[in-house]
């Protein structure tokens, strides 16, 4: 196992892609392309990830506003249910994201509900 100080830091472009993904400005395929070689995710049963980057400090904060934007985007039909599920799952499983400490329980509950309850097939 590689110790975290030996892992590469994310580039400015990769951090920007993570922020843009959280805001639903890019999709999961674009994010995967940006993170190729440092982060992989399998959305299949068991949802496996492989992380090979140093966790950014501070992390990219996910807030109540992100949840509201995602739900509104889905309601308007701009993203599919599957895309919403993958969005929530990525936010939960990628260590670059942190939950807003003020609303951590709320954000965690909503992300878990979206990721685990909806049928993203």
KEVEX-171037 format. One record per atom (N, C-alpha, C, O, CB): residue number from 1; residue in one letter; chain; atom name; x, y, z. Coordinates in steps of 0.1 Angstrom, whole numbers. Glycine has a CB too. Layout:
   k r c  a    c1    c2    c3
 NUM A A CA     X     Y     Z
...
//
This chain:
   k r c  a    c1    c2    c3
   1 X A  N     8   -12     0
   1 X A CA     0     0     0
   1 X A  C     9    12     0
   1 X A  O    19    13     8
   1 X A CB   -10     0    12
   2 X A  N     5    22    -8
   2 X A CA    13    34    -9
   2 X A  C     9    44     2
   2 X A  O    -3    45     4
   2 X A CB    11    41   -23
   3 X A  N    18    50     9
   3 X A CA    15    59    19
   3 X A  C    10    72    13
   3 X A  O    15    76     2
   3 X A CB    27    62    28
   4 X A  N     1    79    19
   4 X A CA    -5    91    13
   4 X A  C     5   102     9
   4 X A  O     3   107    -2
   4 X A CB   -15    97    23
   5 X A  N    16   105    17
   5 X A CA    25   115    12
   5 X A  C    32   112    -1
   5 X A  O    37   120    -8
   5 X A CB    36   117    23
   6 X A  N    32    99    -5
   6 X A CA    39    94   -17
   6 X A  C    29    95   -29
   6 X A  O    33    95   -41
   6 X A CB    44    80   -16
   7 X A  N    16    97   -26
   7 X A CA     6    98   -37
   7 X A  C     7   112   -43
   7 X A  O    10   121   -37
   7 X A CB    -8    95   -31
   8 X A  N     3   112   -56
   8 X A CA     3   125   -63
   8 X A  C    -8   134   -58
   8 X A  O   -19   129   -55
   8 X A CB     3   124   -78
   9 X A  N    -6   147   -58
   9 X A CA   -16   157   -56
   9 X A  C   -25   158   -68
   9 X A  O   -20   156   -80
   9 X A CB   -11   171   -51
  10 X A  N   -37   161   -67
  10 X A CA   -46   164   -78
  10 X A  C   -41   177   -84
  10 X A  O   -37   186   -78
  10 X A CB   -61   165   -74
  11 X A  N   -43   178   -98
  11 X A CA   -39   190  -105
  11 X A  C   -50   200  -103
  11 X A  O   -61   197   -99
  11 X A CB   -36   187  -120
  12 X A  N   -48   212  -106
  12 X A CA   -58   223  -106
  12 X A  C   -70   219  -115
  12 X A  O   -81   222  -112
  12 X A CB   -52   237  -110
  13 X A  N   -66   213  -127
  13 X A CA   -77   209  -136
  13 X A  C   -85   198  -131
  13 X A  O   -98   198  -133
  13 X A CB   -70   205  -150
  14 X A  N   -79   189  -123
  14 X A CA   -87   178  -117
  14 X A  C   -96   183  -106
  14 X A  O  -107   179  -105
  14 X A CB   -78   167  -112
  15 X A  N   -91   192   -98
  15 X A CA   -99   198   -87
  15 X A  C  -111   206   -93
  15 X A  O  -122   205   -88
  15 X A CB   -91   207   -78
  16 X A  N  -108   213  -104
  16 X A CA  -119   220  -111
  16 X A  C  -129   211  -117
  16 X A  O  -141   214  -116
  16 X A CB  -113   229  -123
  17 X A  N  -125   200  -122
  17 X A CA  -134   190  -127
  17 X A  C  -143   184  -116
  17 X A  O  -155   182  -117
  17 X A CB  -127   178  -135
  18 X A  N  -137   181  -104
  18 X A CA  -144   177   -93
  18 X A  C  -155   187   -88
  18 X A  O  -166   183   -85
  18 X A CB  -135   173   -81
  19 X A  N  -151   200   -88
  19 X A CA  -160   210   -84
  19 X A  C  -172   211   -95
  19 X A  O  -183   213   -91
  19 X A CB  -153   224   -83
  20 X A  N  -168   211  -107
  20 X A CA  -178   212  -118
  20 X A  C  -188   200  -118
  20 X A  O  -200   202  -120
  20 X A CB  -171   213  -132
  21 X A  N  -183   188  -115
  21 X A CA  -191   176  -113
  21 X A  C  -201   178  -102
  21 X A  O  -213   175  -103
  21 X A CB  -183   164  -112
  22 X A  N  -196   183   -91
  22 X A CA  -205   185   -79
  22 X A  C  -216   194   -82
  22 X A  O  -227   193   -77
  22 X A CB  -197   190   -67
  23 X A  N  -213   204   -91
  23 X A CA  -223   214   -95
  23 X A  C  -232   210  -107
  23 X A  O  -240   217  -112
  23 X A CB  -217   227   -98
  24 X A  N  -229   197  -111
  24 X A CA  -236   191  -123
  24 X A  C  -233   199  -136
  24 X A  O  -242   200  -145
  24 X A CB  -251   191  -121
  25 X A  N  -221   205  -137
  25 X A CA  -217   212  -149
  25 X A  C  -211   202  -159
  25 X A  O  -210   205  -171
  25 X A CB  -208   223  -146
  26 X A  N  -206   191  -154
  26 X A CA  -201   180  -163
  26 X A  C  -206   167  -158
  26 X A  O  -211   166  -146
  26 X A CB  -185   180  -163
  27 X A  N  -206   157  -166
  27 X A CA  -211   144  -163
  27 X A  C  -200   135  -157
  27 X A  O  -189   138  -157
  27 X A CB  -218   138  -175
  28 X A  N  -205   123  -154
  28 X A CA  -196   113  -148
  28 X A  C  -185   109  -157
  28 X A  O  -174   106  -153
  28 X A CB  -204   101  -143
  29 X A  N  -188   107  -170
  29 X A CA  -178   103  -180
  29 X A  C  -167   113  -181
  29 X A  O  -155   110  -182
  29 X A CB  -185   100  -193
  30 X A  N  -171   126  -181
  30 X A CA  -161   137  -182
  30 X A  C  -152   137  -170
  30 X A  O  -140   139  -171
  30 X A CB  -168   150  -184
  31 X A  N  -158   135  -158
  31 X A CA  -151   134  -146
  31 X A  C  -141   122  -146
  31 X A  O  -129   124  -142
  31 X A CB  -160   134  -133
  32 X A  N  -146   111  -150
  32 X A CA  -137    99  -151
  32 X A  C  -125   102  -160
  32 X A  O  -114    98  -157
  32 X A CB  -145    87  -156
  33 X A  N  -128   108  -171
  33 X A CA  -117   112  -180
  33 X A  C  -106   121  -173
  33 X A  O   -94   119  -175
  33 X A CB  -122   118  -193
  34 X A  N  -111   130  -166
  34 X A CA  -102   140  -159
  34 X A  C   -94   133  -148
  34 X A  O   -83   137  -145
  34 X A CB  -110   151  -153
  35 X A  N  -100   123  -142
  35 X A CA   -94   116  -131
  35 X A  C   -87   103  -135
  35 X A  O   -83    95  -126
  35 X A CB  -104   113  -120
  36 X A  N   -86   100  -148
  36 X A CA   -80    87  -152
  36 X A  C   -66    86  -146
  36 X A  O   -58    95  -147
  36 X A CB   -79    87  -168
  37 X A  N   -64    74  -141
  37 X A CA   -51    71  -135
  37 X A  C   -50    74  -120
  37 X A  O   -41    69  -113
  37 X A CB   -41    79  -142
  38 X A  N   -59    82  -115
  38 X A CA   -58    86  -101
  38 X A  C   -71    82   -93
  38 X A  O   -71    81   -81
  38 X A CB   -56   100   -99
  39 X A  N   -82    79  -101
  39 X A CA   -94    75   -94
  39 X A  C  -103    67  -104
  39 X A  O  -106    72  -115
  39 X A CB  -102    87   -89
  40 X A  N  -107    55  -100
  40 X A CA  -116    48  -108
  40 X A  C  -128    44   -99
  40 X A  O  -127    42   -87
  40 X A CB  -110    35  -114
  41 X A  N  -140    42  -105
  41 X A CA  -152    38   -98
  41 X A  C  -159    28  -106
  41 X A  O  -161    30  -118
  41 X A CB  -161    51   -94
  42 X A  N  -165    18  -100
  42 X A CA  -173     8  -106
  42 X A  C  -187    10  -100
  42 X A  O  -188     7   -88
  42 X A CB  -168    -7  -104
  43 X A  N  -197    14  -107
  43 X A CA  -210    16  -102
  43 X A  C  -218     4  -101
  43 X A  O  -230     4   -97
  43 X A CB  -217    26  -111
  44 X A  N  -212    -8  -104
  44 X A CA  -219   -20  -103
  44 X A  C  -222   -24   -89
  44 X A  O  -219   -17   -79
  44 X A CB  -212   -31  -110
  45 X A  N  -227   -37   -87
  45 X A CA  -230   -41   -73
  45 X A  C  -217   -40   -65
  45 X A  O  -206   -45   -69
  45 X A CB  -235   -56   -73
  46 X A  N  -218   -35   -53
  46 X A CA  -207   -33   -44
  46 X A  C  -200   -20   -46
  46 X A  O  -192   -16   -37
  46 X A CB  -197   -44   -46
  47 X A  N  -202   -13   -56
  47 X A CA  -197     0   -59
  47 X A  C  -182     2   -54
  47 X A  O  -180     7   -43
  47 X A CB  -205    11   -52
  48 X A  N  -173    -3   -62
  48 X A CA  -159    -3   -58
  48 X A  C  -152     9   -64
  48 X A  O  -155    14   -75
  48 X A CB  -152   -16   -63
  49 X A  N  -142    14   -56
  49 X A CA  -134    26   -60
  49 X A  C  -119    22   -59
  49 X A  O  -115    14   -51
  49 X A CB  -138    38   -53
  50 X A  N  -111    29   -66
  50 X A CA   -97    29   -65
  50 X A  C   -91    43   -65
  50 X A  O   -93    50   -74
  50 X A CB   -90    20   -76
  51 X A  N   -85    47   -54
  51 X A CA   -81    61   -52
  51 X A  C   -66    61   -51
  51 X A  O   -60    54   -43
  51 X A CB   -87    67   -39
  52 X A  N   -59    68   -60
  52 X A CA   -45    70   -60
  52 X A  C   -41    84   -61
  52 X A  O   -33    88   -70
  52 X A CB   -39    62   -72
  53 X A  N   -46    92   -52
  53 X A CA   -42   106   -51
  53 X A  C   -42   111   -36
  53 X A  O   -49   105   -28
  53 X A CB   -52   115   -59
  54 X A  N   -35   121   -33
  54 X A CA   -35   127   -20
  54 X A  C   -48   135   -18
  54 X A  O   -51   143   -27
  54 X A CB   -22   135   -18
  55 X A  N   -55   132    -7
  55 X A CA   -67   139    -5
  55 X A  C   -65   154    -4
  55 X A  O   -56   158     4
  55 X A CB   -74   134     8
  56 X A  N   -71   163   -11
  56 X A CA   -69   177   -11
  56 X A  C   -73   183     2
  56 X A  O   -83   179     8
  56 X A CB   -76   184   -22
  57 X A  N   -66   193     7
  57 X A CA   -69   200    19
  57 X A  C   -71   215    15
  57 X A  O   -61   220    10
  57 X A CB   -58   199    30
  58 X A  N   -82   221    17
  58 X A CA   -94   215    22
  58 X A  C  -101   207    11
  58 X A  O   -98   209    -1
  58 X A CB  -104   225    27
  59 X A  N  -110   198    15
  59 X A CA  -117   190     5
  59 X A  C  -128   199    -2
  59 X A  O  -130   210     2
  59 X A CB  -124   178    12
  60 X A  N  -134   193   -12
  60 X A CA  -145   200   -19
  60 X A  C  -158   198   -11
  60 X A  O  -163   187   -11
  60 X A CB  -146   195   -34
  61 X A  N  -163   209    -6
  61 X A CA  -174   208     3
  61 X A  C  -188   206    -5
  61 X A  O  -191   214   -14
  61 X A CB  -175   220    12
  62 X A  N  -195   196     0
  62 X A CA  -208   194    -6
  62 X A  C  -219   199     4
  62 X A  O  -219   195    16
  62 X A CB  -211   179    -9
  63 X A  N  -228   208    -1
  63 X A CA  -237   214     8
  63 X A  C  -252   211     5
  63 X A  O  -254   204    -5
  63 X A CB  -235   229     7
  64 X A  N  -260   216    13
  64 X A CA  -275   215    10
  64 X A  C  -278   220    -4
  64 X A  O  -287   215   -10
  64 X A CB  -283   222    21
  65 X A  N  -272   231    -8
  65 X A CA  -274   237   -21
  65 X A  C  -271   227   -32
  65 X A  O  -278   227   -42
  65 X A CB  -266   250   -22
  66 X A  N  -261   219   -31
  66 X A CA  -258   209   -41
  66 X A  C  -270   199   -42
  66 X A  O  -273   196   -53
  66 X A CB  -245   201   -37
  67 X A  N  -275   195   -31
  67 X A CA  -286   186   -31
  67 X A  C  -298   192   -38
  67 X A  O  -305   186   -47
  67 X A CB  -290   181   -17
  68 X A  N  -301   205   -34
  68 X A CA  -313   212   -40
  68 X A  C  -311   213   -55
  68 X A  O  -320   211   -63
  68 X A CB  -314   226   -34
  69 X A  N  -299   217   -60
  69 X A CA  -296   218   -74
  69 X A  C  -298   205   -81
  69 X A  O  -304   205   -92
  69 X A CB  -282   224   -76
  70 X A  N  -293   194   -76
  70 X A CA  -294   181   -82
  70 X A  C  -309   177   -83
  70 X A  O  -313   172   -94
  70 X A CB  -286   171   -74
  71 X A  N  -316   179   -73
  71 X A CA  -330   175   -73
  71 X A  C  -338   183   -83
  71 X A  O  -347   178   -90
  71 X A CB  -337   176   -59
  72 X A  N  -335   196   -84
  72 X A CA  -342   205   -93
  72 X A  C  -338   201  -108
  72 X A  O  -346   201  -117
  72 X A CB  -339   219   -90
  73 X A  N  -325   198  -110
  73 X A CA  -320   194  -123
  73 X A  C  -327   181  -128
  73 X A  O  -331   180  -139
  73 X A CB  -305   192  -123
  74 X A  N  -329   172  -119
  74 X A CA  -336   160  -122
  74 X A  C  -351   162  -125
  74 X A  O  -357   157  -134
  74 X A CB  -335   149  -110
  75 X A  N  -357   171  -116
  75 X A CA  -371   174  -118
  75 X A  C  -374   180  -132
  75 X A  O  -384   178  -138
  75 X A CB  -376   183  -107
  76 X A  N  -365   188  -136
  76 X A CA  -366   195  -149
  76 X A  C  -363   186  -161
  76 X A  O  -364   190  -172
  76 X A CB  -357   207  -149
  77 X A  N  -358   174  -158
  77 X A CA  -355   164  -168
  77 X A  C  -342   167  -175
  77 X A  O  -339   162  -186
  77 X A CB  -366   164  -178
  78 X A  N  -333   174  -169
  78 X A CA  -320   177  -175
  78 X A  C  -310   166  -172
  78 X A  O  -300   166  -179
  78 X A CB  -315   190  -169
  79 X A  N  -312   158  -162
  79 X A CA  -304   146  -160
  79 X A  C  -314   134  -157
  79 X A  O  -325   136  -153
  79 X A CB  -294   148  -148
  80 X A  N  -309   123  -160
  80 X A CA  -317   111  -157
  80 X A  C  -316   106  -143
  80 X A  O  -307   111  -135
  80 X A CB  -313    99  -167
  81 X A  N  -324    97  -139
  81 X A CA  -323    91  -126
  81 X A  C  -310    84  -124
  81 X A  O  -304    85  -113
  81 X A CB  -335    81  -123
  82 X A  N  -305    77  -134
  82 X A CA  -292    70  -133
  82 X A  C  -281    80  -131
  82 X A  O  -272    78  -123
  82 X A CB  -290    62  -146
  83 X A  N  -281    92  -138
  83 X A CA  -271   102  -136
  83 X A  C  -272   108  -122
  83 X A  O  -261   111  -116
  83 X A CB  -273   113  -147
  84 X A  N  -284   110  -117
  84 X A CA  -285   115  -103
  84 X A  C  -279   105   -93
  84 X A  O  -272   109   -84
  84 X A CB  -300   117  -100
  85 X A  N  -282    92   -95
  85 X A CA  -277    81   -86
  85 X A  C  -261    81   -87
  85 X A  O  -255    81   -77
  85 X A CB  -282    68   -90
  86 X A  N  -256    82   -99
  86 X A CA  -241    82  -101
  86 X A  C  -235    94   -95
  86 X A  O  -224    93   -89
  86 X A CB  -238    81  -115
  87 X A  N  -242   105   -96
  87 X A CA  -237   118   -90
  87 X A  C  -236   116   -75
  87 X A  O  -225   119   -69
  87 X A CB  -246   130   -93
  88 X A  N  -246   112   -69
  88 X A CA  -246   110   -54
  88 X A  C  -236   100   -49
  88 X A  O  -229   102   -40
  88 X A CB  -260   106   -49
  89 X A  N  -235    89   -57
  89 X A CA  -226    78   -53
  89 X A  C  -211    84   -54
  89 X A  O  -203    81   -46
  89 X A CB  -227    66   -63
  90 X A  N  -208    91   -65
  90 X A CA  -195    97   -66
  90 X A  C  -192   106   -55
  90 X A  O  -180   106   -49
  90 X A CB  -194   104   -80
  91 X A  N  -201   114   -51
  91 X A CA  -199   124   -40
  91 X A  C  -196   116   -27
  91 X A  O  -188   121   -18
  91 X A CB  -210   133   -38
  92 X A  N  -202   105   -25
  92 X A CA  -200    97   -13
  92 X A  C  -187    89   -13
  92 X A  O  -181    87    -2
  92 X A CB  -212    87   -11
  93 X A  N  -183    84   -24
  93 X A CA  -172    75   -25
  93 X A  C  -159    81   -29
  93 X A  O  -148    75   -27
  93 X A CB  -175    64   -35
  94 X A  N  -159    94   -33
  94 X A CA  -146   100   -37
  94 X A  C  -141   108   -25
  94 X A  O  -148   118   -21
  94 X A CB  -148   109   -50
  95 X A  N  -129   105   -20
  95 X A CA  -124   112    -8
  95 X A  C  -121   126   -10
  95 X A  O  -118   133     0
  95 X A CB  -111   105    -4
  96 X A  N  -121   132   -22
  96 X A CA  -119   146   -24
  96 X A  C  -131   154   -19
  96 X A  O  -129   166   -17
  96 X A CB  -116   149   -39
  97 X A  N  -142   148   -18
  97 X A CA  -154   155   -13
  97 X A  C  -156   154     2
  97 X A  O  -153   143     7
  97 X A CB  -167   150   -21
  98 X A  N  -160   164     8
  98 X A CA  -164   164    22
  98 X A  C  -178   170    23
  98 X A  O  -182   178    15
  98 X A CB  -153   172    31
  99 X A  N  -185   166    34
  99 X A CA  -198   171    36
  99 X A  C  -198   183    45
  99 X A  O  -190   184    54
  99 X A CB  -207   160    42
 100 X A  N  -206   193    42
 100 X A CA  -207   205    49
 100 X A  C  -209   202    64
 100 X A  O  -219   195    68
 100 X A CB  -219   214    44
 101 X A  N  -199   206    73
 101 X A CA  -200   202    87
 101 X A  C  -213   208    94
 101 X A  O  -218   202   103
 101 X A CB  -188   207    94
 102 X A  N  -218   219    89
 102 X A CA  -230   224    95
 102 X A  C  -243   216    92
 102 X A  O  -251   214   100
 102 X A CB  -233   239    89
 103 X A  N  -243   210    80
 103 X A CA  -254   202    76
 103 X A  C  -250   187    72
 103 X A  O  -257   181    64
 103 X A CB  -261   208    63
 104 X A  N  -240   182    79
 104 X A CA  -234   169    75
 104 X A  C  -245   158    75
 104 X A  O  -245   150    66
 104 X A CB  -223   166    85
 105 X A  N  -253   158    86
 105 X A CA  -263   147    87
 105 X A  C  -273   148    75
 105 X A  O  -277   138    69
 105 X A CB  -270   147   100
 106 X A  N  -278   160    73
 106 X A CA  -288   162    62
 106 X A  C  -282   158    49
 106 X A  O  -288   151    41
 106 X A CB  -292   177    62
 107 X A  N  -270   163    45
 107 X A CA  -264   160    32
 107 X A  C  -261   145    31
 107 X A  O  -264   139    21
 107 X A CB  -251   168    31
 108 X A  N  -256   139    42
 108 X A CA  -253   125    41
 108 X A  C  -265   117    39
 108 X A  O  -265   107    31
 108 X A CB  -246   120    54
 109 X A  N  -276   120    46
 109 X A CA  -289   113    45
 109 X A  C  -294   114    31
 109 X A  O  -298   103    25
 109 X A CB  -299   118    55
 110 X A  N  -294   126    25
 110 X A CA  -299   127    11
 110 X A  C  -291   120     1
 110 X A  O  -296   113    -8
 110 X A CB  -300   142     8
 111 X A  N  -277   121     2
 111 X A CA  -269   114    -7
 111 X A  C  -270    99    -6
 111 X A  O  -271    93   -16
 111 X A CB  -254   118    -5
 112 X A  N  -271    94     6
 112 X A CA  -273    80     8
 112 X A  C  -287    76     2
 112 X A  O  -288    65    -5
 112 X A CB  -273    76    22
 113 X A  N  -297    83     5
 113 X A CA  -310    80    -1
 113 X A  C  -310    80   -16
 113 X A  O  -316    70   -22
 113 X A CB  -321    90     4
 114 X A  N  -304    89   -22
 114 X A CA  -303    90   -37
 114 X A  C  -295    78   -42
 114 X A  O  -299    71   -51
 114 X A CB  -297   103   -42
 115 X A  N  -284    76   -36
 115 X A CA  -274    66   -41
 115 X A  C  -280    52   -39
 115 X A  O  -278    43   -48
 115 X A CB  -261    67   -34
 116 X A  N  -286    49   -28
 116 X A CA  -290    35   -24
 116 X A  C  -304    32   -27
 116 X A  O  -308    21   -29
 116 X A CB  -287    33   -10
 117 X A  N  -313    42   -27
 117 X A CA  -327    40   -28
 117 X A  C  -333    40   -42
 117 X A  O  -341    32   -46
 117 X A CB  -335    50   -20
 118 X A  N  -328    50   -50
 118 X A CA  -332    51   -64
 118 X A  C  -327    40   -72
 118 X A  O  -316    35   -70
 118 X A CB  -329    65   -70
 119 X A  N  -334    36   -83
 119 X A CA  -329    26   -92
 119 X A  C  -322    33  -103
 119 X A  O  -328    39  -112
 119 X A CB  -341    17   -97
 120 X A  N  -309    33  -103
 120 X A CA  -301    40  -113
 120 X A  C  -298    32  -125
 120 X A  O  -289    35  -133
 120 X A CB  -288    45  -107
 121 X A  N  -304    21  -127
 121 X A CA  -302    12  -138
 121 X A  C  -306    18  -151
 121 X A  O  -304    12  -162
 121 X A CB  -309    -2  -137
//
